[in-house]
Amino acid sequence: MIIVDNALRAREAQGKPIRVAMVGAGFMGQGLTNQIVNSVPGMRMVAVSNRNPDRARNVFEYAGVEPVRVDDETALEDAIRAGRPAYTADPFLLCRSGQVDVVCEVTGDVEYATPVILEAFSHGKDVVLMNAEIDATIGPILQVYADRHGVVLSACDGDEPGVQMNLYRWVKGLGLEPRVMGNVKGLQDPYRNPTTQQGFAEQWGQSASMVTSFADGSKISFEQAIVANATGFTVLERGMSRGKEYRGDVMEIGSLYDVDRLRELGGVVDYVVGTPLTKVYCLAEHSDPKQQHYLELYKLGKGPLYSFFIPYHLVHFEVPFAIARVALFRDSLAKPLAGPTVEVCAVAKRDLQAGETLDNYGMYMTYGEAASTAEMSERRYLPEGLAVGCTLRRDVRQDEPLTYDDVDLPAGRIADRLRAEQLERFKGEGWLGDLLEGAHDRVTGRA
C-alpha cells in the first residue's frame, strides 16, 4: 500500500520493527504468520497464543522458524528481547508484555476473545481484528473501551469489510456519495453444515465450521454489519438480498436498486451471488452535472448510480497493512460511527426443539442474517454471535429468527454483559441488562 510500504521499510532500516502478537492459530493465522515472517519488512511476529499451544508452534514452523514455548511473563519478555519467536497457551501473556505493540485477534470466537481484547486495551495495546464475529456483535462498545484507554481498535485490510471500507473512503474522496456497499458470494445456501462442507474444507486445509459460515450466509452478514456500522448504512430488509443472483456486468449492477429508496435510507449494505470478476462493489452518485459529464466520458455511464468495484480480496496478504496503519498512523479501518445500525440475528437452520442447547455459527442449528438494529431491538432478536450455549425454552421452526425470550443464556458471559451495555448506551434500552440479572438470580437462587 502506498505510504505504508515506505514507512515499514523505514522502520526496518531503523531496527525498530512493529512487534505483533497473535491470538489464535487457525488457517488465517497460519497464513498471516507466514506473510509477516517472510514478506513484510519492518514488522515481526513475536508471539502466538492458542488454546492448543502445539497449533501455535505449528504456525511458526509453517513459516520456517523455530519458536520457543513460554508459560510466564518473564520467559516471554526474555524470548522477544532475544529475537526468538514465542508461543503459549495463555493469551493474556501477550496482552501484558512490554515487548508487544499490536495484538492481532484471529480466533473468530466472541466470548473467548472479549476478555483478551479488554486486557490488551488495559495494557495500552492496539488491537487488529481478524474476527468479524466479535466486531459485528459488540464492536461499537469495544470501540468505547478502546477510546477510553487511548488505543486503536481496527478491522483488517484484505478481508471484505476492510476492502469495502478502503473503497468507500476512496470513492468519498473523489467527491461522490456512496449509496450501496456490496459484497459478492459464489454460493448461498443457509442449510449448509459441516457435514456438507467437509470435503471442501479438507481440500483447502480449513475447518468445516469456518467453511460452513461462508456458505450459509453467516459470515457475509457479520461482514456487512461491520461496514454498515462504520458508514451509518442500514439494510433494505432482514437478510439483505438473501442470495439474489446477479451474473451480469458489474457496471450495470445499479439496476438492482431503487435510487430514491437508497437516498431515503442514506445508504445500504448488501450482497449478491455470482457477479463475475467482482468481490466488492460500491454504488455512488454525484450531485454535480459537470462531474456527471466527466464520469460519462470516463466510461462510467450516465448514472445516477456509478459502479466502482474490486475484483479480489487477498485476506492475510494485506492484514499487515492494517497493522502498520494502526501502529504508525493511528488509523482504524472500519471504526463504528457510534452505536450499531446493523446487527446479525440468529435464525433456525432446522426445526429446533425445546431443551436443545444451541451450537456455534457455522454449525448445524442456526445461521446469521443481517438486520437493522431497530428491528433487532424491537423484536428482541438473539445475536448470532451470542447464540452458542443458549438453551431453548420453546420449539422454533426452521427459518424463524430466535429471540431472547426463546432461550436461557449461559450464566456469567462477559460478551452478554457488553452487548447489554452497548444496547443501553446507544439505544437507551436496559431490558437486556435486566434479563441478565434475572438469569443470574435463577442460577444463584437469589430472591
C-alpha positions as CSV (number, residue, x, y, z in Angstrom):
1,M,0.0,0.0,0.0
2,I,1.3,3.5,-0.9
3,I,2.9,5.2,2.1
4,V,2.7,2.2,4.3
5,D,5.3,0.3,2.4
6,N,7.8,3.1,2.7
7,A,7.0,3.6,6.4
8,L,7.6,-0.1,7.0
9,R,10.9,-0.1,5.2
10,A,12.0,2.9,7.2
11,R,11.2,1.0,10.5
12,E,13.3,-1.9,9.2
13,A,16.2,0.4,8.4
14,Q,15.9,1.9,11.9
15,G,15.9,-1.5,13.5
16,K,12.5,-0.7,15.1
17,P,10.0,-3.2,13.7
18,I,6.4,-3.3,14.7
19,R,6.1,-6.2,17.2
20,V,2.9,-8.2,16.6
21,A,1.4,-10.9,18.9
22,M,-1.4,-13.1,17.5
23,V,-4.2,-14.7,19.5
24,G,-5.4,-17.8,17.6
25,A,-3.6,-20.1,15.2
26,G,-6.1,-21.3,12.7
27,F,-5.9,-21.3,8.9
28,M,-5.8,-17.5,8.6
29,G,-3.4,-17.1,11.5
30,Q,-1.1,-19.6,9.8
31,G,-1.2,-17.5,6.6
32,L,-0.7,-14.2,8.4
33,T,2.3,-15.5,10.3
34,N,3.9,-16.8,7.1
35,Q,3.3,-13.4,5.5
36,I,4.8,-11.4,8.2
37,V,7.8,-13.7,8.8
38,N,8.8,-13.9,5.1
39,S,7.4,-10.9,3.2
40,V,6.9,-7.8,5.5
41,P,9.9,-5.7,6.4
42,G,9.6,-3.5,9.4
43,M,7.3,-6.0,11.2
44,R,7.9,-9.1,13.4
45,M,5.5,-11.8,14.6
46,V,7.0,-12.1,18.1
47,A,4.5,-14.4,19.8
48,V,1.4,-16.5,19.1
49,S,-1.0,-18.0,21.6
50,N,-3.6,-20.7,21.1
51,R,-5.7,-22.9,23.3
52,N,-3.8,-25.8,21.8
53,P,-0.3,-24.5,22.1
54,D,1.0,-27.1,19.6
55,R,-1.0,-25.4,16.9
56,A,0.7,-22.1,17.8
57,R,4.1,-23.7,17.4
58,N,3.0,-25.2,14.1
59,V,2.2,-21.8,12.5
60,F,5.7,-20.6,13.2
61,E,7.1,-23.9,11.8
62,Y,4.9,-23.4,8.7
63,A,6.6,-20.1,8.3
64,G,10.1,-21.7,8.6
65,V,11.1,-20.6,12.0
66,E,11.6,-22.5,15.3
67,P,9.8,-20.9,18.3
68,V,10.3,-21.4,22.0
69,R,7.4,-22.2,24.4
70,V,6.8,-19.8,27.2
71,D,4.5,-20.1,30.2
72,D,5.1,-16.9,32.2
73,E,5.7,-13.2,31.6
74,T,9.4,-13.3,32.3
75,A,10.1,-16.1,29.8
76,L,8.0,-14.3,27.1
77,E,9.9,-11.0,27.7
78,D,13.3,-12.7,27.5
79,A,12.4,-14.6,24.3
80,I,11.2,-11.5,22.5
81,R,14.2,-9.5,23.6
82,A,16.5,-12.2,22.3
83,G,14.7,-12.2,18.9
84,R,13.2,-15.7,19.5
85,P,9.6,-16.2,18.4
86,A,7.5,-17.5,21.3
87,Y,4.3,-19.5,21.7
88,T,2.0,-20.1,24.6
89,A,-1.4,-21.3,25.6
90,D,-2.0,-18.1,27.6
91,P,-3.2,-15.1,25.5
92,F,-3.0,-12.7,28.5
93,L,0.7,-13.0,28.5
94,L,0.8,-11.4,25.1
95,C,-1.5,-8.6,26.2
96,R,0.6,-7.7,29.2
97,S,4.0,-7.9,27.5
98,G,6.0,-4.7,27.2
99,Q,7.6,-6.1,24.1
100,V,4.4,-6.2,22.1
101,D,3.0,-3.2,20.1
102,V,-0.1,-4.7,18.4
103,V,-2.3,-7.7,19.3
104,C,-4.0,-9.4,16.3
105,E,-7.1,-11.4,17.3
106,V,-7.9,-14.1,14.8
107,T,-10.0,-16.7,16.8
108,G,-13.4,-15.9,15.4
109,D,-14.7,-16.6,18.9
110,V,-16.8,-13.9,20.6
111,E,-16.8,-15.0,24.3
112,Y,-13.1,-16.2,24.3
113,A,-11.9,-13.0,22.5
114,T,-13.7,-10.5,24.6
115,P,-11.6,-10.6,27.9
116,V,-8.5,-10.9,25.8
117,I,-9.2,-7.7,23.9
118,L,-10.1,-5.8,27.1
119,E,-6.9,-7.0,28.7
120,A,-4.9,-5.7,25.7
121,F,-6.6,-2.4,26.0
122,S,-5.9,-2.1,29.7
123,H,-2.1,-2.6,28.9
124,G,-2.1,0.0,26.2
125,K,-2.1,-2.4,23.2
126,D,-3.7,-1.6,19.9
127,V,-5.9,-4.5,18.5
128,V,-6.4,-5.5,14.9
129,L,-9.3,-7.9,14.4
130,M,-9.5,-10.8,12.0
131,N,-12.6,-11.7,14.0
132,A,-15.7,-10.3,12.1
133,E,-18.0,-12.1,14.6
134,I,-17.0,-10.1,17.6
135,D,-16.7,-6.9,15.6
136,A,-20.3,-7.2,14.3
137,T,-21.7,-8.3,17.7
138,I,-20.1,-5.9,20.2
139,G,-17.7,-3.9,18.1
140,P,-19.3,-0.5,19.0
141,I,-18.9,-0.9,22.7
142,L,-15.4,-2.3,22.4
143,Q,-14.6,0.9,20.5
144,V,-15.8,2.8,23.5
145,Y,-13.3,0.9,25.7
146,A,-10.6,1.4,23.1
147,D,-11.2,5.2,23.1
148,R,-11.2,5.2,26.9
149,H,-7.7,3.6,27.0
150,G,-6.4,5.7,24.2
151,V,-5.7,2.8,21.9
152,V,-6.8,1.8,18.4
153,L,-9.2,-1.0,17.5
154,S,-9.4,-1.8,13.8
155,A,-10.7,-4.2,11.3
156,C,-8.2,-5.6,8.9
157,D,-7.2,-4.9,5.3
158,G,-7.7,-7.8,2.9
159,D,-10.9,-9.2,4.3
160,E,-14.2,-8.0,2.9
161,P,-15.0,-5.3,5.5
162,G,-11.6,-3.7,5.1
163,V,-11.6,-3.9,1.3
164,Q,-15.1,-2.3,1.2
165,M,-14.1,0.5,3.6
166,N,-11.0,1.3,1.6
167,L,-13.2,1.5,-1.5
168,Y,-15.8,3.6,0.4
169,R,-13.2,6.1,1.6
170,W,-11.6,6.3,-1.9
171,V,-15.0,7.0,-3.6
172,K,-15.9,9.6,-0.9
173,G,-12.5,11.2,-1.6
174,L,-13.5,11.6,-5.3
175,G,-16.5,13.7,-4.2
176,L,-19.2,11.0,-4.8
177,E,-21.8,9.9,-2.3
178,P,-21.8,6.1,-1.7
179,R,-25.3,4.6,-1.6
180,V,-24.6,0.8,-1.7
181,M,-21.6,-1.1,-0.3
182,G,-21.9,-4.6,-1.7
183,N,-20.3,-7.9,-1.3
184,V,-20.3,-10.8,-3.7
185,K,-20.6,-14.5,-2.9
186,G,-20.1,-17.6,-5.1
187,L,-22.6,-19.7,-3.1
188,Q,-25.5,-19.1,-0.8
189,D,-27.4,-21.9,1.0
190,P,-28.5,-21.3,4.6
191,Y,-28.8,-25.0,5.2
192,R,-25.2,-26.0,4.6
193,N,-23.4,-27.6,7.6
194,P,-20.1,-29.0,8.5
195,T,-21.0,-32.4,7.0
196,T,-21.9,-31.0,3.6
197,Q,-18.8,-28.8,3.6
198,Q,-16.3,-31.3,5.0
199,G,-14.8,-32.2,1.6
200,F,-14.2,-28.6,0.5
201,A,-12.7,-27.8,3.9
202,E,-10.3,-30.7,3.7
203,Q,-9.2,-29.7,0.2
204,W,-8.1,-26.3,1.4
205,G,-6.9,-27.2,4.9
206,Q,-9.7,-25.1,6.6
207,S,-12.1,-26.0,9.3
208,A,-15.5,-27.3,8.2
209,S,-17.3,-24.8,10.5
210,M,-15.5,-21.9,9.0
211,V,-16.4,-23.0,5.5
212,T,-20.0,-23.5,6.6
213,S,-20.2,-20.0,7.9
214,F,-19.2,-18.8,4.5
215,A,-21.7,-21.0,2.7
216,D,-24.8,-20.4,4.9
217,G,-24.5,-16.6,4.8
218,S,-23.5,-16.0,8.4
219,K,-20.0,-14.7,7.6
220,I,-21.2,-12.2,5.0
221,S,-23.8,-11.0,7.4
222,F,-21.2,-10.3,10.0
223,E,-19.0,-8.6,7.4
224,Q,-21.7,-6.3,6.1
225,A,-22.8,-5.4,9.6
226,I,-19.2,-4.1,10.2
227,V,-19.4,-2.0,7.1
228,A,-22.8,-0.7,8.0
229,N,-21.7,0.4,11.5
230,A,-18.7,2.2,10.0
231,T,-20.7,4.1,7.4
232,G,-24.1,4.6,9.1
233,F,-25.8,2.5,6.4
234,T,-28.6,0.0,7.0
235,V,-30.2,-2.9,5.2
236,L,-33.1,-2.9,2.8
237,E,-34.6,-5.8,4.7
238,R,-33.5,-8.5,7.1
239,G,-31.1,-10.9,5.3
240,M,-30.2,-8.2,2.7
241,S,-30.9,-9.7,-0.8
242,R,-30.9,-13.2,0.7
243,G,-28.8,-14.7,-2.0
244,K,-30.2,-12.9,-5.0
245,E,-28.3,-13.9,-8.1
246,Y,-26.8,-11.4,-10.5
247,R,-24.5,-12.6,-13.2
248,G,-24.5,-9.5,-15.4
249,D,-22.0,-6.8,-15.9
250,V,-20.9,-5.2,-12.6
251,M,-21.1,-1.8,-14.3
252,E,-24.9,-2.3,-14.6
253,I,-25.5,-3.7,-11.1
254,G,-27.1,-0.4,-10.1
255,S,-30.2,-1.6,-12.0
256,L,-31.0,-3.8,-9.0
257,Y,-31.7,-0.8,-6.7
258,D,-34.3,1.9,-6.4
259,V,-32.1,5.1,-6.0
260,D,-34.9,7.0,-4.3
261,R,-35.2,4.3,-1.6
262,L,-31.4,4.4,-1.2
263,R,-31.5,8.2,-0.8
264,E,-34.3,7.8,1.7
265,L,-32.3,5.4,3.8
266,G,-29.0,7.2,3.3
267,G,-27.2,4.1,2.1
268,V,-27.4,0.3,2.5
269,V,-25.1,-2.7,2.7
270,D,-26.0,-5.7,0.6
271,Y,-24.7,-8.7,-1.3
272,V,-25.4,-10.7,-4.4
273,V,-24.4,-14.1,-5.7
274,G,-22.4,-14.8,-8.8
275,T,-21.3,-11.4,-10.2
276,P,-18.2,-12.3,-12.3
277,L,-14.8,-10.7,-11.7
278,T,-16.0,-8.8,-8.7
279,K,-15.5,-9.3,-4.9
280,V,-16.9,-6.0,-3.6
281,Y,-18.7,-3.1,-5.1
282,C,-19.7,0.5,-4.3
283,L,-22.6,2.3,-6.0
284,A,-22.3,6.0,-5.7
285,E,-23.9,9.1,-7.1
286,H,-22.7,12.6,-7.9
287,S,-24.8,15.7,-7.5
288,D,-22.8,17.9,-9.8
289,P,-23.9,17.8,-13.5
290,K,-20.5,18.9,-14.6
291,Q,-18.9,16.0,-12.9
292,Q,-21.5,13.6,-14.2
293,H,-20.4,14.7,-17.7
294,Y,-16.8,13.7,-16.9
295,L,-17.9,10.4,-15.4
296,E,-19.7,9.5,-18.6
297,L,-16.7,10.5,-20.6
298,Y,-14.6,8.1,-18.4
299,K,-16.9,5.2,-19.3
300,L,-18.9,5.0,-16.0
301,G,-22.2,5.6,-17.7
302,K,-25.0,8.1,-17.3
303,G,-25.7,7.4,-13.6
304,P,-27.4,8.1,-11.3
305,L,-25.5,5.2,-9.7
306,Y,-21.9,4.8,-10.7
307,S,-20.3,1.5,-10.1
308,F,-16.8,1.1,-8.5
309,F,-15.5,-2.4,-7.7
310,I,-12.6,-4.5,-6.7
311,P,-12.2,-8.0,-8.2
312,Y,-10.4,-9.8,-5.4
313,H,-9.7,-9.9,-1.7
314,L,-6.4,-11.2,-0.5
315,V,-7.1,-11.6,3.2
316,H,-3.9,-12.4,5.1
317,F,-1.7,-10.9,2.4
318,E,-3.0,-7.5,3.3
319,V,-3.5,-7.7,7.0
320,P,0.0,-6.3,7.7
321,F,-1.1,-3.1,6.0
322,A,-3.8,-2.7,8.7
323,I,-1.3,-3.4,11.5
324,A,1.0,-0.8,10.1
325,R,-1.8,1.8,9.6
326,V,-2.8,1.3,13.3
327,A,0.7,1.3,14.7
328,L,2.3,4.0,12.6
329,F,-0.6,6.3,11.6
330,R,-3.3,5.6,14.3
331,D,-5.8,4.8,11.5
332,S,-8.7,2.5,12.1
333,L,-10.2,0.8,9.0
334,A,-13.8,0.4,10.0
335,K,-14.4,2.4,13.2
336,P,-18.1,2.4,14.2
337,L,-19.5,5.9,13.8
338,A,-21.4,5.4,17.1
339,G,-23.8,2.6,18.0
340,P,-24.7,-0.2,15.7
341,T,-27.0,0.4,12.7
342,V,-27.0,-3.3,11.6
343,E,-26.5,-6.5,13.7
344,V,-26.7,-10.2,13.0
345,C,-29.6,-12.2,14.3
346,A,-29.7,-16.0,14.8
347,V,-32.1,-17.9,12.6
348,A,-33.1,-21.6,12.9
349,K,-31.3,-23.7,10.3
350,R,-33.7,-26.6,11.1
351,D,-36.7,-27.2,13.3
352,L,-35.3,-26.8,16.8
353,Q,-36.8,-28.4,20.0
354,A,-37.2,-27.0,23.5
355,G,-34.4,-28.2,25.7
356,E,-31.8,-28.2,23.0
357,T,-28.6,-26.3,23.5
358,L,-27.5,-24.2,20.5
359,D,-24.2,-24.8,18.8
360,N,-22.0,-22.2,17.3
361,Y,-22.2,-20.3,14.0
362,G,-21.1,-22.4,11.1
363,M,-22.6,-25.5,12.6
364,Y,-25.9,-27.3,12.4
365,M,-28.6,-25.3,14.3
366,T,-28.5,-21.6,13.3
367,Y,-27.4,-19.2,10.6
368,G,-27.0,-15.5,10.8
369,E,-28.9,-12.8,8.9
370,A,-28.1,-9.0,9.0
371,A,-30.9,-6.9,10.4
372,S,-31.3,-3.3,11.3
373,T,-30.6,-2.6,14.9
374,A,-34.1,-1.1,15.2
375,E,-35.6,-4.4,14.2
376,M,-33.1,-6.3,16.4
377,S,-34.2,-4.3,19.5
378,E,-37.9,-4.1,18.7
379,R,-38.2,-7.9,18.3
380,R,-35.5,-8.8,20.9
381,Y,-33.6,-11.0,18.4
382,L,-30.8,-13.1,19.7
383,P,-27.5,-12.2,18.1
384,E,-25.9,-15.0,16.1
385,G,-22.6,-14.2,17.8
386,L,-24.1,-15.0,21.2
387,A,-26.3,-18.0,20.3
388,V,-23.8,-20.7,21.2
389,G,-24.6,-22.3,24.6
390,C,-28.1,-20.9,24.9
391,T,-30.8,-23.4,25.9
392,L,-34.2,-23.3,24.1
393,R,-37.3,-22.7,26.1
394,R,-39.6,-23.5,23.2
395,D,-39.7,-25.1,19.8
396,V,-38.5,-22.8,17.0
397,R,-39.4,-23.6,13.4
398,Q,-36.8,-23.6,10.5
399,D,-36.1,-20.1,9.2
400,E,-37.6,-18.4,12.2
401,P,-35.4,-15.8,14.0
402,L,-34.6,-16.6,17.6
403,T,-35.3,-14.1,20.3
404,Y,-34.0,-13.6,23.8
405,D,-37.4,-14.8,25.0
406,D,-36.9,-18.2,23.3
407,V,-33.7,-19.1,25.3
408,D,-31.9,-19.2,28.6
409,L,-28.5,-17.7,28.3
410,P,-25.4,-19.3,29.8
411,A,-24.5,-17.7,33.1
412,G,-21.7,-15.2,33.5
413,R,-20.7,-14.5,29.9
414,I,-18.8,-11.2,29.6
415,A,-19.9,-10.8,26.0
416,D,-23.5,-10.7,27.1
417,R,-22.7,-8.0,29.6
418,L,-21.0,-5.9,26.9
419,R,-23.9,-6.3,24.5
420,A,-26.3,-5.2,27.2
421,E,-24.1,-2.2,27.9
422,Q,-23.9,-1.5,24.1
423,L,-27.7,-1.6,23.9
424,E,-28.2,0.7,26.9
425,R,-25.5,3.2,25.9
426,F,-26.6,3.7,22.3
427,K,-30.3,2.9,22.3
428,G,-31.2,3.8,25.9
429,E,-32.7,0.4,26.5
430,G,-31.8,-1.5,29.6
431,W,-34.0,-4.6,29.2
432,L,-31.1,-6.9,28.3
433,G,-29.3,-5.9,31.4
434,D,-32.4,-6.7,33.4
435,L,-32.7,-10.0,31.7
436,L,-29.1,-10.9,32.6
437,E,-29.8,-10.0,36.2
438,G,-32.8,-12.2,36.2
439,A,-30.8,-15.1,34.7
440,H,-28.2,-14.6,37.4
441,D,-30.9,-14.8,40.1
442,R,-32.3,-18.0,38.7
443,V,-28.8,-19.6,38.7
444,T,-27.8,-18.5,42.3
445,G,-31.3,-18.9,43.8
446,R,-31.3,-15.3,44.9
447,A,-34.8,-13.9,45.6
